[in-house]
Each structure stands twice: as C-alpha cells, then as structure tokens.
Amino acid sequence: MLLICCAVMWLAFSCRTKHAALVPQPDKSVAGDSSAAMKIQPFHFHTLSLKFNAEVQSGDENNNFSGNIFVVRDSALWISLQKFGLEVVRALITHDSVRMLDRINKSYLAGDFSLISGILKTSIDFDGLQSLITGNDVMSYEGFGYTEINTGDTVVYYFAKRNKKTGDASTMSISQEIRVTLADSKICKNTISNISQNSGWAAFSYSDFKNFDGQKLPGKINFQVSNIGTLQGIIEFTRITPEKKESLPFIVPDTYVKKN
C-alpha cells in the first residue's frame, strides 16, 4: 500500500519537521544459506477492483479515508482517495509513469517512479506497488541469496541485500525481511528498507485473508512507513471483485498547478 501511503504523505508531510528514521532489524539473527526456493503462495489475477477504508496516523494527527483501487495486472494502478465523500487524491500509475492529482490544493505531480521514491525515500517500482497491494513477493527482485529461519508457525526469509533482476545500476538494492505462515504459505509481514544512509523503510502486516476465486487475498493491512517522519495505519478492504474497468480516467484540470 505504498501508493496510498505516498498519496497521504504528499498531503501530510509537506510542512512537517524532519525526524531521523530508525531502520528495523530482523526479529532475530538468521544463519546459514538456503538453496531451496522460498515457499510463498502467490495471488494470481488479471484485473482487481478493491474498495477500502483506511485509518492513518501521522504524529498526533489521525485521519480516516475511504477509496477505490483498480489494478490491471502488470499494466496499471488507479486509485481514488476520498474523505467526507469527496475525492482528495487521484493517481494513475503505469510501469514508466506516475501521475497524481491533489484536489485540496489544486495541484498535480507527473513524472516517473522517482517521484514516489523521492517522497517515500524507499526504492519502489510498479511491480513493488502491485505486490504490496496483493500481499505477493516482489518478483522484479532476485529470489536467491537469502537466509532462512523457522520460528514455529512462520518462516522468515531475510535478504541483507536484494538486487533487481535487471541489474540496473540506477536502482537501489534493498534489505528485506519476509515472514510467511507455514499453514498456507502466505506472506504475513513484509519489511523493506534501502541500503543507504538516511533511507526510508516500510513494514506491512497482512491479516484477515479473504477467499477469492479459490485463493487467499489479505483483507486487512497494517502499515508503517518512515522517512522524514513516520506514517502508520490500517487499511481494510470492504469489497474485492475481479471487475474490469472500461477506462481509468485521469484528467488534469486547466486550473491545477504542477508541483516539482
């Protein structure tokens, strides 16, 4: 749900004082390499329509939002964030573009994924956003070089340094801890941080799994994102369908000002 976090942080952190971020460490040290593939059950889909409610806390400020997300697998993400029944943020994300409307301040952002990475101080791409929404692993990053520990009812896969498969030197490597339930092989917690000074980190916990076409999709996501400040909250999906949307509308009004 970094997309929702990014939209909220864009609104909430524009005038905040900077604070140092603490990067979380694995719950316990892990030792020994595992050559076996990670046992994670992915969620498969073509299109996905999600309606959600979200409670977000930033410092002493609490906000409640609702919204809709439409996902076209490996192609596009569309989100509408609402408060008091009125849209406050709309975003359209593709592999190579990021566009966001701020209805409150009548402004917009347009560019590539460096916009989101710049706001969150966390390396992210389209596959990352899509995976975090569905509770999947990020498939655009390498799946080897991790350490593994069995904690009883879960198994933890820890990457001290996980590189992108493309080998793009401009893409940051990440440190990642993936906690998976042994009962159904679903990710129950995903913690990601950049390997650099003053970088951000994000942690997502998945629960209340819903049955969807014979698969399980998380119905509730607890999140915490930290960069220049800390944002945390809960997202609950109130409707999940495979609905197809004829179009993903995104029009910038002439009166809106572009933000750099």
N, C-alpha and C positions, 0 to 999 in steps of 0.2 A: 503494500500500500504506500510505497514511496511517492507515487503520483499524488495521492490525497495529502500526504504529509508535505510534499513540495508546495502544493497549492495553498495549504493553510499557513505554512511558514512564510511564503511570499507575502501573505497578508499580515501575519502576526509579528514577524521579526524585523520589519523594515526600519523600525525606530528603537530597537532594543539594545541594551548594553551588552557587550561581548563578555562571555564567560568561558573559561577553559573547559574543554571536554575531556572526560575520562574514558579511555578505551577499555571495554570489558575484556577480561581474560577468560580462558576456558574454565569451567567449573572445577576441574582437577586436571593435573598434568596427564598427558597421554604419551604412551611409549610404544615403539615398535610399528613398523610399516605394515600395512595390509595390502596384499596384492589382489584380493577379491574385489569385485565391483561393489559399490555401495548399494545396499538393499533398500531402495526407495521406490515406492509405488507411485508413478506419475498420474496426474489427472489429464485425460485426453478430451479434447473438444475441438469444434470448428468455429462456432460462434457462441458467445455467452452474454446474457443480459443479467445484470445484478442491480438490485435496489438495496440501499443500505441506510443505516443510521449510524452516526459517529459522535462520540464524546471526546473532545480534545482539550488537554490541559497544557498551558504554557505559563510557567511561573505560578502566580496566584490567579491567573485568568482561566476560566473554564468556558468552553463554547460547545454547543450542540449543533450538529449539521445533519442533513439528510442528502441523498443524492442517488444518481444512477451512473452505472458504468456499462459500456458496451465494448466487448472485446472481439475482434476478428483475428483469429489465431495467426501469429507471425506476420501480422499486417498493420493493424491499427488499434488504438485505445482511445475511447471517447469518454469523457467524464463531465458530469454536471453536478456542481456542489451547491446546495441550497440552504438557506436559513430563513426562518419565518415564512416559508413558502415561496421565497424569491431566490432566483439564481444569483450567486455571488461570484462564482468562478466557473468557467467552461474551459476545457482543454482538449486538444486533439493531438495525439502522438503517433508518429509512424517511425520506421527504422531510422530515417535520416532527418526528421523534423520534429520540433516541439513548438506548439502554439498555445497560448493561454490568454484568456480574457479575464480581467479584473472588473467586474460590474460595479463594484463600490466606488473605485477611484477612476473609472472610465479610462482604463489603460490596458495595454496588452504586451505580451512578450512573443517574439518569433525568432527562431534560430534552430540550432541543433541540440544534441544531448548535453553539450557543455553548459547550457542554461540550467538544467536540473542538477548536474554535478556541482555547478557553482553555488547554487542555493543550499544544497544538502552537504557539500564538502565530502561527498561519497561517490565513488565511481559507480555509474549505473548506465545500462543501455536498455533497449526495447525489450530484449529477452529477460533482463532482470526485473523490469516492471511487471511484465506478463507473468513471470514465475512467482513473484511475491503475492500477486493477487490470487493465484490459484493454489498456492501452497506447494509449488513444484521446486525442484532444484534448478539453478541457473545453468542451462545446457550450453551456453556460449563459452563457459569456462572449462578448463581441463578437469577431468574426473579422476586424476591419479595424484600421488604424492601426498596423501593424507595419512593421519594416524587415527586409530580407532580404539574405543574403549566401550565395553559393555557395562551399563550401570544398573542392570537388573531388568526393568521393564522398558528401557530405552537403550539405544546405542548412539554414541557421539562420534561424528566424523569431523576431525579438526584439520584444517589447512592453514599452516603457518604462512604460506604464500601460494596463492592460486592465480595462475595466469590465464589470459584469454587464449582460446584455441587459435585465433587468427595470428597471434604473435605480433599484433600491432603495438609497436613500441610506445605509442602515444597513450595507450590505455593503461590505467593504473592496475597493478596487481592488488589483490585483496587478501585479507586474513578472514577466515570464515569458520564458524562452528555450526554444524548441522546436527540437531538432535531428532532422532527418529524413533517412533514407538515400534516395539518388536511385534505387537499384536497385529497391526495392519500395515506396517512399513510406510506410514505417513509421517511427513515432517511435522513435528510439534513445536519446534523452535528453530529459528534461523538468525544467527548473529553475524553481521558483516562489518568490517572496518577496513579503511585504507592503510597501506603500509607506507606511511609518510608522517612527518611531524605536523601537528595542528590539523590532523584529518578528522573527519566525522565518522560516526558509527551508527548503525541501526540494528535493532533487535525486534523480531516479530514472533509472537507465540500464537499457534493455531489450535482451536478447540471447537467443540460443538459441531462436529462434522455432519454434513447432510448427504443423504443418498441422492445421486444424480446420474441417471442412465446406468445404474449398476456400479457406479463409482462413488468415492467419497470426496466431497469438497468442503473445506473449512467454512463453518457458518459464523465464526467469531474470530477476530484477530486483535490481539493486544499488541501495541507497538510502542517503541521508544526510539526517538531519533535525536541525535545530539551533534551540533556543530558549533555555532556561535552561541547557542542556547539549547535548551532541552525541550522537546515536544513529546508528549506521551498521550495515549488514549486507547479507546476501544472502538472497533468497527464491527457492526453486526449486520449480516445480510438478511433482509426480510423477504426477499424474493429472488429465486435463482431459476432462470429458464434458458433454453437454447435459442431464444428468439433471434431472428435475423432482422437487422435494421436496414431499410432501403437506402438510407443515406446517413452520414454523420455530419450534421450541419455545423458549420463554423464560419461565421461572417463577422469581420471586424467593422463596427460602425465608423463612419467617417469622422465622428467627433472624438474617437478614442486616440490617446497619445501613446506612442511606442516607448516602452521602457528599455533602457540599455542594461 
